[in-house]
């Protein structure tokens, strides 16, 4: 028994799906959907089954495979009928069940509030990342819905149309499906701005015959030119731009209808890429080209795979029109986007993973989406930040620059070399110290332009990004990575401080107990401290006293007697302070001390004494490389006094760009902290970097650290580190 609805569906795919088993499976899905939707009606009064059939037909126009068409037929059954996802999997397999589940989940999304919109955008983008067919089905579903909006209430019409313009039309554009994108826009505009829709529509219709006559005349002229030039195997089409694109130019650019001079477009389709350029030469030789209106999207394709030559020319009768020149394959991609590449072919058997990989290779932005969705760090800032990253850095990207190897990188408008570096790789961004654009050294805040060739200079010893980079970076992706680095750097610094405080407190404490994760968990789990690193972090932040840790380590609480003993010990140390160096050696009243020149210790540095044969006791930092060569029996404990008033020499090495004012800025920053400068040396390396060595007189390590942080804030400074050479 024949079914007219199924026969009409079969006609939409019978030109490319021939395998009997596939047709039987599609038929099975159709009758299942028809049975489950029995008795359900659309707002228009039609049986509900007409909707999934229409969606499947739209996807058949895109040459969707059997799994895509089956999922389209079943996409509303799990949500609106008694059919379960498990039953779908049993009857049609896990691939189709996952597609139906993905479309069902997106169908439940609401975009009413800003918060829910961000969260739902995120789910939508992640669904796309997992399987792009989910979004293709949803776009086809939305297209049929906007085709049948007449039966909805005005409020519903506006909501669906607005959502379509905000979400689905841009997605169709990014997937390169121009036909669907244009129809989504035009039909939605009719409900979001009816006066402008009908105004533009009427203006197009008013001189329709005149414009069609102009297009036909131009086409005939071009055919004659090509024949004279012996250019063969070509096809020429003419069209008027769609309503929404004209509406956008009128509202966005405040232009009148008469001022939009590229209303008419002629499309020339040839057999080979070389012929595209040959055809362009003939057009420019016979018409007057408009300056700055030529675009070569063949050499540099758009992010949605679109390729074509574009030029705007003036005909003899004064008519301006756009000419697009492309091959047959390019024309298919221009109309159907990713679907043209992914069209179902029975003689090719691809896994879902293979298909996803091919799309990622073709669509650069989709590859970035896959990468970001797999990076769990990207979601740490919540749905809104994740969506902002995807929309701002990928979907709205409109600056295209090149790596030195010719790879195209898409970035948001206003992006800098910092954004470029982080798009290449997080480590490249973190170790970046400079950039070349078009073989010229630029500052890190240089604004990149389409066509720039960007090369990043990295240094594995770089201290990493500074807070100032957050003011320079434009992309959400780069800003997120910089914040992550700075947060980790701050935590690492706090942990180091906590560890140093704890180690100092442990000096002289005799115990067999060790501070390890087991010890920490036993005594501090109730404080949500689980590891040694957590412990040091809390000590460094000042949230936990080292005395508390010692009491747990000794298995006792500090009582007044123990506190008194510690005060007496501290007083005893003060008595043995060497006034010239500010260093304490316990048990020695007048020690002969000298601060080592190799590491220049300053108060706040962990120190140790070395009993030399000629210079008495030489005080080194405990991290001085020379300490590794010392005889252990010559080492002696040393401490800093608490009432030091003198200043100590310290040397810093600063590496930055070769900017004429850099040395002046460094000296100004030091003076601003009222720190005395003892010596300055500056030189330029063969790598065009400026290296500054500056010796200062400082009170303690904390003051030096503050100075180094302030110096890193100066633009064009790559690294600031203490120099012990």
C-alpha positions as CSV (number, residue, x, y, z in Angstrom):
1,X,0.0,0.0,0.0
2,X,1.5,3.3,-1.1
3,X,1.7,6.3,1.1
4,X,1.7,9.7,-0.7
5,X,3.6,11.5,2.1
6,X,6.4,8.9,2.0
7,X,6.5,8.9,-1.8
8,X,7.0,12.7,-1.8
9,X,9.8,12.3,0.7
10,X,11.4,9.4,-1.3
11,X,11.5,11.6,-4.4
12,X,13.7,14.1,-2.5
13,X,16.4,11.6,-1.8
14,X,16.0,8.9,-4.6
15,X,18.7,10.7,-6.8
16,X,21.5,9.9,-4.4
17,X,20.3,7.2,-1.9
18,X,20.0,4.0,-3.9
19,X,20.8,1.2,-1.4
20,X,17.6,-0.7,-0.6
21,X,18.5,-1.3,3.0
22,X,18.9,2.4,3.6
23,X,15.6,3.2,1.9
24,X,13.8,0.5,4.0
25,X,15.3,2.0,7.2
26,X,14.1,5.6,6.3
27,X,10.7,4.1,5.5
28,X,10.6,2.4,8.9
29,X,11.4,5.7,10.6
30,X,8.7,7.5,8.7
31,X,6.0,5.0,9.6
32,X,7.1,5.0,13.3
33,X,7.0,8.8,13.4
34,X,3.6,8.8,11.7
35,X,2.3,6.3,14.2
36,X,3.6,8.1,17.3
37,X,2.4,11.5,16.1
38,X,-1.0,10.2,15.2
39,X,-3.7,12.6,16.4
40,X,-1.2,15.4,16.9
41,X,-1.9,18.6,14.9
42,X,0.2,21.7,14.2
43,X,-1.1,25.2,14.9
44,X,-1.9,25.5,11.1
45,X,-4.3,22.5,11.5
46,X,-2.1,20.2,9.5
47,X,-1.2,16.7,10.8
48,X,2.0,16.9,12.9
49,X,3.8,14.4,10.6
50,X,4.0,17.0,7.9
51,X,6.7,18.9,10.0
52,X,9.3,16.1,10.3
53,X,8.8,15.2,6.7
54,X,9.4,18.8,5.7
55,X,12.6,18.9,7.8
56,X,13.8,15.7,6.2
57,X,13.2,17.1,2.7
58,X,15.2,20.2,3.5
59,X,18.1,18.0,4.6
60,X,17.7,15.9,1.5
61,X,18.2,19.1,-0.5
62,X,21.6,19.2,1.3
63,X,22.1,15.5,0.4
64,X,22.0,14.4,4.0
65,X,22.8,10.7,4.6
66,X,20.3,8.1,5.8
67,X,21.1,8.6,9.5
68,X,20.5,12.4,9.2
69,X,17.1,11.9,7.4
70,X,16.0,9.2,9.9
71,X,17.0,11.5,12.8
72,X,15.0,14.3,11.2
73,X,11.9,12.2,11.0
74,X,12.2,11.1,14.6
75,X,13.5,14.4,16.1
76,X,10.3,15.2,18.0
77,X,9.2,11.7,18.9
78,X,11.1,11.3,22.1
79,X,10.0,14.7,23.4
80,X,6.4,14.7,22.2
81,X,5.3,11.1,22.1
82,X,5.6,7.9,24.2
83,X,8.7,6.7,22.2
84,X,11.8,6.4,24.4
85,X,15.4,7.0,23.4
86,X,16.2,3.4,24.4
87,X,13.6,2.2,21.9
88,X,15.2,4.4,19.2
89,X,18.6,3.0,19.9
90,X,17.2,-0.6,19.8
91,X,15.5,0.0,16.4
92,X,18.0,2.3,14.7
93,X,21.3,2.1,16.6
94,X,23.3,4.4,18.9
95,X,24.4,6.9,16.2
96,X,20.8,7.9,15.4
97,X,19.7,7.8,19.0
98,X,22.5,10.3,19.9
99,X,21.4,12.6,17.1
100,X,17.8,12.5,18.2
101,X,18.9,13.1,21.8
102,X,21.0,16.0,20.8
103,X,18.2,17.7,18.8
104,X,15.7,17.0,21.6
105,X,17.9,18.7,24.1
106,X,18.4,21.8,21.9
107,X,14.7,21.9,21.4
108,X,14.2,22.3,25.1
109,X,16.4,25.4,25.3
110,X,15.0,28.7,26.2
111,X,16.6,32.1,25.4
112,X,14.5,34.4,27.5
113,X,17.0,35.8,30.0
114,X,20.6,36.7,29.6
115,X,21.8,34.0,32.0
116,X,19.8,31.2,30.5
117,X,20.7,32.4,27.0
118,X,24.4,32.1,27.7
119,X,23.9,28.7,29.2
120,X,21.8,27.5,26.3
121,X,24.1,29.0,23.7
122,X,26.9,26.9,25.4
123,X,24.9,23.7,25.2
124,X,24.1,24.4,21.6
125,X,27.8,25.0,20.7
126,X,28.9,21.9,22.6
127,X,26.2,19.9,20.7
128,X,27.7,21.2,17.5
129,X,31.2,20.2,18.7
130,X,30.1,16.7,19.4
131,X,28.3,16.2,16.1
132,X,27.6,19.0,13.6
133,X,24.6,17.0,12.1
134,X,22.7,17.9,15.3
135,X,22.9,21.6,14.3
136,X,22.1,20.9,10.7
137,X,18.9,19.1,11.7
138,X,18.0,21.9,14.1
139,X,18.6,24.6,11.4
140,X,16.3,22.6,9.0
141,X,13.8,22.3,11.8
142,X,13.9,26.1,12.3
143,X,13.6,26.8,8.6
144,X,10.3,24.9,8.4
145,X,9.1,26.6,11.5
146,X,9.7,30.1,10.1
147,X,8.1,29.0,6.8
148,X,4.9,28.3,8.8
149,X,4.9,31.2,11.3
150,X,1.6,32.6,10.0
151,X,-0.5,30.4,12.3
152,X,1.4,31.6,15.4
153,X,0.4,34.5,17.7
154,X,2.2,37.8,17.1
155,X,4.2,37.4,20.3
156,X,5.3,33.9,19.3
157,X,6.1,35.1,15.8
158,X,8.4,37.8,17.1
159,X,10.1,35.6,19.6
160,X,10.9,32.8,17.1
161,X,11.9,35.3,14.4
162,X,14.2,37.2,16.7
163,X,15.8,34.0,18.0
164,X,16.3,32.9,14.4
165,X,18.2,36.2,13.5
166,X,20.2,36.0,16.7
167,X,21.2,32.4,16.6
168,X,20.2,30.2,13.7
169,X,20.9,32.5,10.7
170,X,24.5,33.3,11.9
171,X,25.1,29.5,12.4
172,X,23.9,28.8,8.9
173,X,26.2,31.6,7.7
174,X,29.2,30.1,9.5
175,X,28.4,26.7,8.0
176,X,28.3,28.4,4.6
177,X,24.7,27.3,3.8
178,X,23.8,30.6,2.0
179,X,20.5,29.5,0.6
180,X,19.1,28.6,4.0
181,X,20.8,31.6,5.7
182,X,19.2,34.0,3.3
183,X,15.7,32.5,3.6
184,X,15.9,32.4,7.5
185,X,16.8,36.1,7.4
186,X,14.2,37.3,4.9
187,X,11.3,35.3,6.5
188,X,12.3,36.4,10.1
189,X,12.6,40.1,9.1
190,X,9.0,40.0,8.1
191,X,8.0,39.5,11.7
192,X,10.7,41.4,13.6
193,X,10.4,44.6,11.5
194,X,7.4,44.3,9.2
195,X,7.4,48.0,8.0
196,X,11.0,47.8,6.8
197,X,10.5,44.3,5.4
198,X,7.6,45.5,3.2
199,X,9.3,48.8,2.4
200,X,12.4,47.1,1.1
201,X,10.4,44.4,-0.7
202,X,8.3,47.0,-2.4
203,X,11.3,49.0,-3.5
204,X,12.8,45.9,-5.0
205,X,9.6,45.1,-6.9
206,X,9.1,48.7,-8.1
207,X,11.9,48.5,-10.7
208,X,12.1,44.8,-10.9
209,X,11.6,44.6,-14.6
210,X,14.1,47.4,-15.2
211,X,16.7,45.6,-13.1
212,X,16.1,42.2,-14.7
213,X,16.5,43.9,-18.1
214,X,19.9,45.4,-16.9
215,X,21.0,42.0,-15.6
216,X,20.0,40.2,-18.8
217,X,21.8,42.8,-21.0
218,X,25.0,42.5,-18.9
219,X,24.8,38.7,-19.1
220,X,24.5,38.9,-23.0
221,X,27.4,41.4,-23.1
222,X,29.7,39.1,-21.0
223,X,28.8,36.0,-23.1
224,X,29.8,37.9,-26.2
225,X,33.1,39.0,-24.6
226,X,33.9,35.4,-23.5
227,X,33.1,34.0,-27.0
228,X,35.3,36.6,-28.7
229,X,38.1,35.8,-26.2
230,X,37.6,32.0,-26.9
231,X,36.7,31.3,-23.3
232,X,34.4,28.3,-23.2
233,X,32.6,26.1,-20.7
234,X,31.0,28.8,-18.6
235,X,27.6,29.5,-17.1
236,X,26.3,33.0,-16.1
237,X,23.5,33.7,-13.7
238,X,22.0,37.0,-12.4
239,X,20.2,37.9,-9.2
240,X,19.1,40.7,-7.0
241,X,20.4,40.7,-3.4
242,X,18.1,39.3,-0.7
243,X,15.9,41.6,1.3
244,X,17.7,41.2,4.7
245,X,21.1,42.1,3.2
246,X,19.7,45.3,1.8
247,X,17.9,46.0,5.1
248,X,21.2,45.7,7.0
249,X,23.0,48.1,4.7
250,X,20.1,50.7,5.1
251,X,19.9,50.4,8.9
252,X,23.5,49.7,9.9
253,X,25.2,52.1,7.5
254,X,22.3,54.7,7.4
255,X,22.1,54.4,3.6
256,X,19.1,55.0,1.4
257,X,17.9,52.4,-1.0
258,X,19.3,54.4,-4.0
259,X,22.7,54.6,-2.4
260,X,23.1,50.8,-2.4
261,X,24.9,50.4,-5.7
262,X,25.6,46.6,-5.6
263,X,22.0,45.5,-5.7
264,X,22.6,43.5,-8.8
265,X,25.0,40.5,-8.9
266,X,26.2,38.4,-11.8
267,X,27.6,35.0,-11.1
268,X,30.0,33.4,-13.6
269,X,30.8,29.7,-13.2
270,X,33.7,28.1,-15.0
271,X,35.5,24.8,-15.1
272,X,38.9,25.6,-13.5
273,X,40.6,28.0,-11.1
274,X,42.9,29.4,-13.9
275,X,39.8,30.2,-15.9
276,X,38.4,32.3,-13.0
277,X,41.3,34.7,-13.3
278,X,41.1,34.7,-17.1
279,X,37.4,35.6,-16.8
280,X,38.3,38.4,-14.3
281,X,40.8,39.9,-16.8
282,X,38.1,40.0,-19.6
283,X,35.6,41.6,-17.2
284,X,38.1,44.3,-16.1
285,X,39.2,44.9,-19.7
286,X,35.6,45.6,-20.9
287,X,34.0,47.2,-17.8
288,X,35.2,49.9,-15.5
289,X,36.2,48.3,-12.1
290,X,35.4,50.2,-8.9
291,X,38.5,50.8,-6.8
292,X,38.9,48.8,-3.6
293,X,36.0,46.6,-4.5
294,X,38.0,43.6,-5.6
295,X,38.2,40.6,-3.3
296,X,40.1,37.3,-3.9
297,X,38.4,34.7,-1.8
298,X,39.9,31.9,-3.9
299,X,43.5,32.6,-2.7
300,X,42.2,33.3,0.8
301,X,38.9,31.5,1.4
302,X,36.4,32.8,4.0
303,X,36.1,30.8,7.3
304,X,33.0,29.0,6.0
305,X,34.9,27.6,3.1
306,X,33.5,30.1,0.6
307,X,35.7,30.7,-2.4
308,X,35.1,33.2,-5.3
309,X,36.5,36.3,-7.0
310,X,34.4,39.4,-6.3
311,X,34.6,42.6,-8.2
312,X,32.2,45.6,-8.7
313,X,32.1,47.2,-12.1
314,X,30.3,49.9,-14.0
315,X,28.4,49.1,-17.3
316,X,28.1,51.4,-20.3
317,X,24.6,52.5,-19.2
318,X,25.9,53.5,-15.8
319,X,24.6,50.5,-13.9
320,X,26.8,49.2,-11.0
321,X,26.8,45.5,-10.5
322,X,28.8,42.9,-8.6
323,X,30.5,40.1,-10.4
324,X,31.3,36.8,-8.7
325,X,33.5,34.3,-10.5
326,X,34.0,30.7,-9.3
327,X,34.2,27.1,-10.3
328,X,31.3,24.5,-10.1
329,X,32.7,23.1,-6.9
330,X,33.0,26.5,-5.3
331,X,29.5,27.3,-6.4
332,X,28.1,24.2,-4.6
333,X,30.0,25.2,-1.5
334,X,28.7,28.8,-1.8
335,X,25.1,27.5,-1.9
336,X,25.3,24.6,0.5
337,X,28.4,25.2,2.6
338,X,29.7,22.4,4.7
339,X,26.8,20.2,3.5
340,X,28.2,20.3,-0.1
341,X,31.5,18.8,1.2
342,X,29.7,16.4,3.4
343,X,27.1,15.3,0.8
344,X,26.2,11.6,1.2
345,X,27.9,9.3,-1.2
346,X,27.1,5.6,-1.1
347,X,30.4,4.5,-2.5
348,X,32.2,6.1,0.5
349,X,31.9,4.7,4.0
350,X,33.0,7.1,6.7
351,X,32.7,6.8,10.4
352,X,31.1,9.7,12.3
353,X,34.5,10.5,13.7
354,X,36.1,10.6,10.2
355,X,33.3,13.0,9.0
356,X,33.8,15.2,12.0
357,X,37.6,15.3,11.4
358,X,37.1,16.2,7.7
359,X,34.8,19.1,8.7
360,X,37.3,20.3,11.2
361,X,40.0,20.3,8.5
362,X,37.8,22.2,6.1
363,X,36.2,24.6,8.6
364,X,39.1,26.2,10.6
365,X,36.7,27.8,13.1
366,X,35.0,24.5,13.7
367,X,38.4,22.9,14.5
368,X,38.9,25.7,17.1
369,X,35.4,25.0,18.5
370,X,36.3,21.3,18.9
371,X,39.6,22.3,20.6
372,X,37.9,24.7,23.0
373,X,35.0,22.4,23.9
374,X,37.6,19.7,24.8
375,X,39.6,22.1,27.0
376,X,37.9,21.8,30.4
377,X,39.7,25.0,31.5
378,X,37.5,27.0,29.1
379,X,34.4,26.5,31.1
380,X,35.9,27.6,34.4
381,X,34.5,31.0,34.0
382,X,31.0,29.7,33.5
383,X,28.7,29.5,30.5
384,X,28.7,33.2,29.8
385,X,32.5,33.4,29.5
386,X,32.6,30.2,27.4
387,X,30.0,31.5,25.0
388,X,31.7,34.9,24.9
389,X,34.9,33.2,23.9
390,X,33.3,31.2,21.1
391,X,31.1,34.0,19.8
392,X,33.7,36.7,20.1
393,X,36.8,34.8,19.0
394,X,35.4,32.3,16.5
395,X,31.9,33.1,15.2
396,X,32.4,36.8,15.0
397,X,36.1,36.7,14.0
398,X,36.8,39.1,11.1
399,X,40.6,39.6,11.0
400,X,42.6,37.0,9.1
401,X,46.4,36.9,9.5
402,X,49.0,34.5,8.4
403,X,51.7,32.5,10.2
404,X,55.1,32.5,8.6
405,X,54.2,29.1,6.9
406,X,51.1,30.6,5.4
407,X,48.4,29.2,7.7
408,X,45.4,31.5,8.1
409,X,44.5,32.4,11.7
410,X,41.1,34.1,12.5
411,X,40.9,36.6,15.3
412,X,38.5,39.3,16.5
413,X,38.8,42.8,15.2
414,X,41.4,44.8,17.3
415,X,43.5,41.7,18.1
416,X,47.2,42.0,18.9
417,X,50.2,39.7,18.7
418,X,49.3,38.5,22.2
419,X,46.0,37.2,20.9
420,X,47.8,35.6,17.9
421,X,50.3,33.9,20.2
422,X,47.7,32.3,22.4
423,X,45.7,31.1,19.4
424,X,48.8,29.2,18.2
425,X,49.3,27.6,21.6
426,X,49.1,28.5,25.3
427,X,52.8,27.9,25.8
428,X,53.7,30.1,22.9
429,X,51.6,32.9,24.6
430,X,53.1,32.4,28.0
431,X,56.7,32.4,26.7
432,X,56.2,35.3,24.2
433,X,58.7,38.1,24.4
434,X,58.2,40.0,21.2
435,X,56.6,39.9,17.7
436,X,57.4,40.6,14.1
437,X,54.6,41.7,11.7
438,X,55.5,41.6,8.0
439,X,59.2,41.2,9.1
440,X,59.1,44.4,11.2
441,X,59.4,44.5,15.0
442,X,56.1,45.7,16.6
443,X,55.0,46.4,20.1
444,X,52.7,43.9,21.8
445,X,49.8,46.3,21.6
446,X,50.0,46.6,17.8
447,X,46.6,46.1,16.2
448,X,46.7,43.3,13.6
449,X,45.1,43.8,10.2
450,X,43.9,41.3,7.7
451,X,46.8,40.0,5.6
452,X,49.5,40.6,8.2
453,X,52.2,37.9,8.4
454,X,52.9,37.4,12.1
455,X,55.9,35.8,13.8
456,X,56.2,35.4,17.5
457,X,59.5,35.6,19.5
458,X,59.6,33.3,22.5
459,X,62.1,32.8,25.3
460,X,61.8,29.7,27.4
461,X,63.2,31.7,30.4
462,X,60.5,34.3,30.1
463,X,58.7,35.2,33.3
464,X,55.4,35.0,31.5
465,X,52.6,37.5,30.9
466,X,52.0,40.4,33.2
467,X,48.8,42.1,34.4
468,X,49.2,44.7,31.6
469,X,48.6,42.0,29.0
470,X,45.0,41.8,30.1
471,X,44.6,45.4,29.0
472,X,46.2,44.6,25.6
473,X,44.6,41.2,24.7
474,X,41.3,41.5,22.8
475,X,40.2,37.9,22.5
476,X,38.5,36.1,25.4
477,X,40.6,33.1,24.8
478,X,43.9,35.0,25.4
479,X,42.5,36.9,28.4
480,X,41.4,33.6,29.9
481,X,44.8,32.0,29.5
482,X,46.6,35.1,30.9
483,X,44.3,35.1,33.9
484,X,45.0,31.4,34.5
485,X,48.8,32.0,34.3
486,X,48.7,34.9,36.7
487,X,46.5,33.1,39.2
488,X,48.8,30.1,39.2
489,X,51.9,32.3,39.4
490,X,50.4,34.1,42.4
491,X,49.5,30.9,44.1
492,X,53.0,29.4,43.4
493,X,54.5,32.6,45.0
494,X,52.2,32.3,48.1
495,X,53.1,28.6,48.4
496,X,56.8,29.4,48.3
497,X,56.4,32.0,51.0
498,X,54.4,29.6,53.2
499,X,57.0,26.9,52.7
500,X,59.9,29.3,53.6
501,X,58.0,30.4,56.8
502,X,57.4,26.8,57.8
503,X,61.0,25.7,57.2
504,X,62.3,28.6,59.3
505,X,59.9,27.6,62.1
506,X,61.1,24.0,61.9
507,X,64.7,25.0,62.5
508,X,65.7,23.6,65.9
509,X,62.6,21.6,66.3
510,X,63.4,17.9,67.1
511,X,60.7,15.5,65.9
512,X,60.4,12.3,64.0
513,X,57.1,13.4,62.4
514,X,57.3,14.7,58.9
515,X,55.0,17.1,57.1
516,X,53.4,15.1,54.3
517,X,50.0,14.8,52.7
518,X,49.0,12.1,55.3
519,X,49.9,14.4,58.2
520,X,48.1,17.3,56.6
521,X,44.9,15.3,56.0
522,X,44.9,13.9,59.5
523,X,45.2,17.2,61.3
524,X,43.7,19.8,58.8
525,X,41.1,18.1,56.7
526,X,38.4,19.8,58.7
527,X,39.8,23.1,57.5
528,X,39.5,21.9,53.9
529,X,43.4,21.5,53.7
530,X,44.3,18.2,52.1
531,X,47.8,18.4,50.8
532,X,51.2,19.9,51.8
533,X,50.8,22.5,49.0
534,X,47.4,23.5,50.5
535,X,49.0,23.8,53.9
536,X,51.8,26.1,52.6
537,X,49.3,28.2,50.6
538,X,47.2,28.8,53.8
539,X,50.3,29.7,55.7
540,X,51.5,32.0,53.0
541,X,48.1,33.8,52.9
542,X,48.3,34.2,56.7
543,X,45.2,32.0,57.3
544,X,47.2,29.5,59.3
545,X,49.9,30.0,61.9
546,X,53.1,28.0,61.7
547,X,52.8,27.6,65.5
548,X,49.6,25.6,65.0
549,X,51.4,23.3,62.6
550,X,54.3,22.9,65.0
551,X,52.0,22.0,67.9
552,X,50.4,19.3,65.7
553,X,53.8,18.1,64.7
554,X,55.0,17.8,68.3
555,X,51.6,16.3,69.4
556,X,51.0,19.1,71.9
557,X,49.5,22.5,72.1
558,X,51.6,25.6,72.8
559,X,51.2,26.7,76.3
560,X,52.5,29.8,78.1
561,X,55.8,28.1,79.1
562,X,56.6,27.2,75.5
563,X,55.8,30.7,74.2
564,X,58.0,32.2,76.9
565,X,60.8,29.9,75.9
566,X,60.5,31.0,72.3
567,X,60.6,34.7,73.4
568,X,63.8,34.0,75.4
569,X,65.4,32.3,72.4
570,X,64.5,35.3,70.2
571,X,66.1,37.7,72.7
572,X,69.2,35.5,72.9
573,X,69.6,35.8,69.1
574,X,69.3,39.5,69.2
575,X,72.4,39.7,71.5
576,X,74.5,38.0,68.9
577,X,73.5,40.2,66.0
578,X,76.4,41.3,63.9
579,X,75.6,45.0,63.5
580,X,77.3,45.6,60.1
581,X,75.7,42.7,58.3
582,X,72.4,42.3,60.2
583,X,73.0,38.6,60.5
584,X,72.7,36.5,63.7
585,X,75.0,33.6,64.5
586,X,73.8,31.8,67.7
587,X,76.4,31.4,70.4
588,X,78.9,33.8,68.9
589,X,79.1,37.3,70.4
590,X,81.4,39.0,67.9
591,X,81.6,36.8,64.8
592,X,83.7,37.9,61.8
593,X,81.0,38.0,59.1
594,X,81.0,38.9,55.4
595,X,78.1,38.9,52.9
596,X,79.0,36.8,49.8
597,X,79.5,38.7,46.5
598,X,78.4,35.8,44.4
599,X,74.7,35.9,45.6
600,X,74.4,39.2,47.4
601,X,72.0,38.0,50.2
602,X,69.4,40.5,51.4
603,X,67.1,40.3,54.4
604,X,64.2,38.0,53.6
605,X,66.5,35.6,51.7
606,X,67.0,32.2,53.4
607,X,70.7,32.2,54.4
608,X,73.5,30.0,55.6
609,X,77.0,30.7,56.9
610,X,80.2,29.1,55.5
611,X,83.3,29.0,57.7
612,X,86.1,30.0,55.3
613,X,89.8,29.8,56.1
614,X,90.6,33.5,55.4
615,X,87.4,35.5,55.5
616,X,85.8,34.2,58.7
617,X,82.1,33.3,58.1
618,X,80.8,34.2,54.7
619,X,76.9,34.5,54.5
620,X,75.3,33.0,51.3
621,X,71.7,32.6,50.3
622,X,70.7,29.0,50.7
623,X,69.9,28.8,47.0
624,X,73.4,30.0,46.0
625,X,74.9,27.6,43.4
626,X,78.2,27.7,45.3
627,X,76.6,26.1,48.4
628,X,76.5,22.8,46.6
629,X,80.3,22.7,46.6
630,X,80.9,23.5,50.3
631,X,82.1,21.0,52.9
632,X,79.0,20.2,55.0
633,X,81.0,20.4,58.3
634,X,81.9,24.0,57.5
635,X,78.3,25.2,57.2
636,X,76.7,27.0,60.1
637,X,73.2,28.3,60.8
638,X,72.6,32.0,60.3
639,X,69.5,34.2,60.7
640,X,68.5,37.8,59.9
641,X,68.0,40.2,62.7
642,X,64.5,41.8,63.2
643,X,65.7,45.4,63.6
644,X,67.9,45.9,60.5
645,X,68.2,49.6,59.4
646,X,70.9,49.4,56.7
647,X,70.5,48.8,53.0
648,X,72.0,46.0,50.8
649,X,73.1,45.8,47.2
650,X,71.0,43.8,44.7
651,X,71.3,43.4,41.0
652,X,68.5,42.9,38.5
653,X,68.7,41.9,34.8
654,X,66.0,43.4,32.6
655,X,65.4,42.2,29.0
656,X,63.1,44.2,26.7
657,X,62.5,45.6,23.3
658,X,64.9,48.0,21.7
659,X,62.9,51.1,22.5
660,X,64.8,54.4,22.9
661,X,62.9,55.4,26.1
662,X,63.1,52.0,27.8
663,X,66.1,52.8,30.1
664,X,64.5,56.1,31.1
665,X,61.3,54.4,32.0
666,X,63.2,51.8,34.1
667,X,65.1,54.5,36.0
668,X,61.9,56.4,36.6
669,X,60.2,53.3,38.0
670,X,63.1,52.7,40.5
671,X,63.2,56.3,41.6
672,X,59.4,56.3,42.1
673,X,59.9,53.7,44.8
674,X,62.6,55.9,46.4
675,X,65.2,53.2,45.9
676,X,68.8,54.3,45.3
677,X,70.6,53.3,42.1
678,X,74.2,52.3,42.5
679,X,75.1,51.3,38.9
680,X,73.4,50.9,35.5
681,X,74.6,49.2,32.3
682,X,72.6,48.8,29.1
683,X,73.4,47.1,25.8
684,X,71.6,46.0,22.6
685,X,71.9,42.3,21.5
686,X,72.1,40.9,18.0
687,X,68.4,39.9,18.4
688,X,67.5,43.6,18.7
689,X,66.7,43.2,22.4
690,X,67.9,45.7,25.1
691,X,69.5,44.1,28.2
692,X,69.8,46.4,31.3
693,X,71.7,45.5,34.4
694,X,70.9,47.7,37.4
695,X,72.4,47.6,40.9
696,X,70.2,49.1,43.6
697,X,70.4,49.6,47.4
698,X,67.5,47.8,49.0
699,X,66.2,47.2,52.5
700,X,64.8,43.6,52.1
701,X,63.7,41.0,49.6
702,X,60.0,42.1,49.8
703,X,60.9,45.6,48.6
704,X,63.0,44.1,45.8
705,X,60.1,41.9,44.8
706,X,57.7,44.8,44.7
707,X,60.2,46.8,42.5
708,X,60.5,43.8,40.1
709,X,56.7,43.5,39.8
710,X,56.4,47.2,39.0
711,X,59.2,47.0,36.4
712,X,57.3,44.1,34.6
713,X,54.4,46.4,34.2
714,X,56.4,48.6,31.8
715,X,55.4,47.9,28.2
716,X,58.2,46.3,26.0
717,X,59.8,44.7,29.0
718,X,60.0,40.9,28.5
719,X,61.7,39.7,31.7
720,X,62.9,41.0,35.0
721,X,65.0,38.7,37.2
722,X,67.5,38.9,40.0
723,X,71.0,38.6,38.8
724,X,73.5,36.7,40.9
725,X,76.4,36.8,38.4
